[in-house]
Amino acid sequence: MAKSGTGFFDSKGNFFRNPEEATMSDIAALLGQIGEGESLAPGIAHLLLEKRSDLEALFAEHDTMMEAVKDRGNVADITDKVAKLPN
């Protein structure tokens, strides 16, 4: 007897049983071929989804820094005023 169910599809129309797998497929497709032989993109896509909240926080901090630079213009070079640690 037939049964109904819920499925999820990536942007290419591939079927997945859960939204995480569909999203990872789309991320992997966006990344493209990484490495030689079998692509590392699916594993990286899994990590990106797993670390999503940390990545979103990093991108938010990055956006804040970029806005500060835009508001101030170019930031002055202060490398001559920074103490260098001994090797």
N, C-alpha and C positions, 0 to 999 in steps of 0.2 A: 504494500500500500504506500502511496506517495505521502511524503511529509513536507511540511513547510519549514523554512528556517530563515535565518538572517545571514547575509553575506556582505562582504566588503570588497570593493574593487579599487585597484590603483588606477593611475591616470591612463594606463595602457589597456585597461579593461580586464586585467587578470583578477581572478577570484581569490579571496582570502577569507579565512574563517573568523579573523578578528581584526580590528582597526589597526593594531600595532604592526602586524605583518604588512598590511596594505601601505601604511605610511613608510615603513622601512624600505619597501620596494620602490616607492616614489623617491625617497632620499637617495637610495643606491643608484637609481637611474639618473638623478640630477648630478651625482658625483661622477658618474661615468666609470670607465675602466681605470682602476688604480692598481699598479703593479703589473708584473709580467705573469703570464699564465692566468690562473683563476683570479678574478678581481677581488681586491680587499674591500671594495665598496659596500657589500652587504654587511660585513662585520663592523665597519665604520658607521654605517647607518644605524645599526643596533646600538652602538655606543652613544651616538648622538641623541637618539631617542631616550636612552637610559639616563643620560646626563643632561637632559633638556632643561631642567630648572637651573642647574649651575650655568649652563651656556647662556640661558636667557638673562641671568644676572650679570654675566660678563659682558654681554652685548649691551645691556642697559648702562653699565659703567662706561663702556666704550662710547656710546652715544652721548653720555654726559660730558666726557672729556672732549669729544669732537665739538660739541656745542660751545664749550668753554673756549676752545681754540678759535672757533669761528667768531665768537663775541669779542675776543681780545685781539684778533688778528694773529699774525705769526708770533710764536713764543720765542723769546730771546734765548740765545745759546749761552748756557751757564756752565758748560763743562769745565771751564778754567776755575770755577769757584767751588767745584766739588772735590772733596778730599779723596785721593786714590788709596785703596787698601794695598798693603804690601803683598807681594806674590807669595 
